[in-house]
Amino acid sequence: MSSPETRVADALTTATRADAPWWADAVVYQVYVRSFADANGDGTGDLEGVLAHLDHLESLGVDAIWFTPWYASPMADGGYDVADYRAIDPAFGDLATAERLIAEASARGIRTIVDIVPNHVSDRHPWFQAALAAEPGSDERARFWFRPGRGACGELPPTEWVSSFGGPTWTRTTDPDGRPGEWYLHVFSPAQPDLNWNHPAVRAEHEEVLRFWFDRGAAGIRVDSAAMLVKDASLPVAPAAAGDPDHPHLDRDGVHEIYRAWRAVADEYDDPRLLVGEVWLADPARFARYLRDDELHGAFNFEFMTKPWDAAALRATIAETLDWHEGLSATPTWALSNHDLTRPATRYGRADSSFSFEQKRFGTPTDHARGLARARAAAMLAAFLPGSLYIYQGDELGLPEVEDLPDELREDPMFARSGGVDPGRDGCRVPLPWTPAGASLGFSPTGAAWLPQPAEWAGLSVEAQARDEASTLSLYRRMLRLRRDLVREGREAGAGLADFAWAEHPDPDVIALRRGDILHLTNLGSRPTALPPHRDLLLASTPDARNHLERKELPADTSVWLRT
């Protein structure tokens, strides 16, 4: 069996050569438009707000922006219920503004990735409205999953499947005469009816949507719920267990035909477009099928994202990720959070610092200082790893999860459909603080904000942190600048990131990695540990690390980059 170092080099040979695609080592910044910046003062973030803050993204050092859905939507699920893929939601702006944003970001060397939601549309989408008005058995209904109910009068849903948001996956319609009608499938909320990907119009429409955005300069797409598109048409009453290859609506074999067609669309362009998928799968063999040379270019690494602050767990996940990519041209991805997960500055301060939707509850205590220290150290670990790095807006400020939002302001369907048991995802979507003063800390010129920000966020604002060399923002700026230098040096030498390797350290609580003559160390233990000989400290996640380094110690919950 090959060594970890050999497997890493093998896995990265294609993805890290000097002519590798831009995404092979890109830093991608995720913008949740509604909460990034509000230019018109209505309390909702918009595209003009993003345009006004491109300087922030440029100074941070990102290569691309991934926009969560900016399309016309009733916002029943934060925009992931799309009513029109070719129109920008009026709350965010218009198509001309989106085109200008893509162009102006590109002029700064920043590409744009748009979010595509192929599993479902909004119940306000013209297709679904036409289906509701049509007769059972019509072509309009065949684009979705309409079925008669079970029971003597069709009063029972076709299956007992459980929604990803909790509760049932079927909603019954009402016929024009007022009588109960057929049921329709939605593996998320009733406002998000699932599309039937067996219908040729569904496939053709999405391929045209890809071209629509690629023709406007989008450099790639992120595929929402990428493993969920294809369903078992027999609709078995009882769903298979999670991870079962015969699951009726997850990771079915037919989904790969769809992505092969999408890859062909992406490859039509002289500058090939990126396809990166949201693929939640525990089976590495089935995960890897999405990354074959004629399918997606990458998929999000949720195993790494959800692991606890534990050296053995993270080391194993890093090794497994690189093993999953062995022999593939696809790029490994690394991220600490996104618009769905509890922010790392809060999660890493908990007794159980892992993440799962099932365990997310109100009142979970956290040590905020410890959580932030670990989040900063984890950022340096993720940034050192070979592949692409994704940063969720606000993590570069060390923002914590906002857990005390008034219930009446929570909008996430996870909160509502759980009966208020699950806090939902609103706490990681609170608007960003830009200035230390003002009713909305610079988010809006009128002080309006669709969700309230904690008062203590004044000290975490972009303006406040930009003046503080010890701030999380300053750390991110230095970190990404150094990372870019390492990537450039590697590409110029023809090695890319393939010089990455595991390094030795006697403490099992330390993750040690090497890239050329740069050594990365993360101490995940509770005590300082020995520091190996080195020539220079390039970067440390904690402001007081240099004092420890003089004593040849690496503090707990700290990462360093050393030149050896």
C-alpha positions, 0 to 999 in steps of 0.5 A: 500500500502506498504511503500518505505522501505518495497518495497525496502526490498521485491524487494531485498530479493532474489538478496541480500542474502548471496549466491546471484550471483556475479553480484547482487552487482558488479561494472562493468567497460565498456571498449570501446576498440578502445579508452582505450589504444593502445599498438602497436602504430597505434593510435587504442586501442587494447587488449594488451593495456587493458592488460597493464592497468589491474593494473588501473582497479584492483586499481579502485576496479571493479569486471568485465569488459564489453567490447563493441564489439571486433569482426571482423568488418568494423567499420561502427558503432564502431564495432556494425556491426559484421562480425564474432563473433568468431574472434577478429578484427585485429585492436584489436588483436586476439582470443589468446589475448582475451583468455589471457586477460580473464584469466589474468583479472580473476586471479585478481578477475575481470570477463569479459562480452562480447557484443552480437549484435543479432538484426543485423550483418555487411553487410560484414558478410558471411551470408549477402554476400551469401544473396546478391548473392542468388535469391529472396525467397532463404533460404539465404535471409530468414535469413534477411528481403528482400522484394520487393518494393512498387509502379509500379516498386518496387521503393518505400521501403516496409514501411516508418519506420524511422531508429534509426540513422535517415533516412529510414530503407530500402536499395535497392539492385542491381541484377547481371544484374544491375537492381534494386532488392529487398530491405532489412531492417536495423533499424540502418544503411544500413551497419547493415542488420537486422536478421530474428529471425523467421529463425531457423538458426539465433537462433541456431547460436546465441546460439552457439556464447554464448557457444563459449564465455562462454567456453572461460571464459566469465562470461556474455554477454551484449545484444545490442538493446535487445528489437528489435529482433522480427519484425511484419512479416506483415510489416505494412507500418506505424509504431505504436507510440513509446511505443505501445505494437503493435510496429512492431519492438520494444518489440514484445512478441516473443522476450521473447522466445529467451531469455528463450532459452539463459537463458537455455544456461547460466544455463548450466554452473556450475558458471551461466553466466550473461545476461544483456540487453539494454532495452529502454522501458518506460512501467515498466510492459513490462520492467519487463517481460525481468527480469523474472526468466527464462529470463535476470538477469538484464537490463540497467536502462536508466530512471536513466541514462538520468534524469536531476539533480533534486531531485524529478526526481531522487528520483522518478526514484530510487523508480520506479526502485526498484518497477520494480524489486519487486518480481523479482530475477533480479538485479537493475542496475545503471549507469551515462553514456555509449558509447552512451550518453553525458558524465555526467561531461558535461551534468550535467552542462547544463540548461537542464541536462537530455539526449535524442538523439533527443535533442542532438545538437551542441553549447549547453552551459555548466558550466564545474565546475558545471557539474563536481561537480554534476557528482562526487556527482551523482557517489556517489549516484549511488554507494550507491544504491542497485544492480550493478553499471556500470562505463563507461571508463573515468568517473572515471577521470571526463572527459568531452564530447569533443564537438569541434572535426573537422567534418572530423574526426567524424565517428559516423553514427548518425552525417552523417545520420542527415546531420551534425545536430546531433553531434553523439557519437564520443565526448564520445569516445575520447581516454583516457589520461594516462600520463600528457605528450606526443602527445596522453597523454600516450594513444599510444607509438607513440603519435598516436590517432584515435581522438585527445584529448584536451590539458587540459586533461593532468591534467585529466590523470590517472597519474596526478590524482593518485597523487592528493587526491582531484581528481575524480580518488581518489574519485572513488577509495575511493568510490568503496573501501568503497562500497565493505566494505559495501557489504561485511559487509552486506553479512556477516550479511546475509542482503546483501544490503537489509538493504538499506532504504530511510531516512528522511531529511527536504529539498526536494532538498536532497536525503537521503538514509540509509544502516545500520548505514551509511547515504547517502545525496545528495544536488541537490539544489542551496544552502547549507542545514542542516546536521543531527547529525553524528559520522564521515564523511566517504566520500564527493564528494567535496574536501571542504565539510569538511569545510562546515560540521564543520558548519553543512552544506551540500554544494550544488551539493555535496554528503556525506556518514556519519556514524551516 
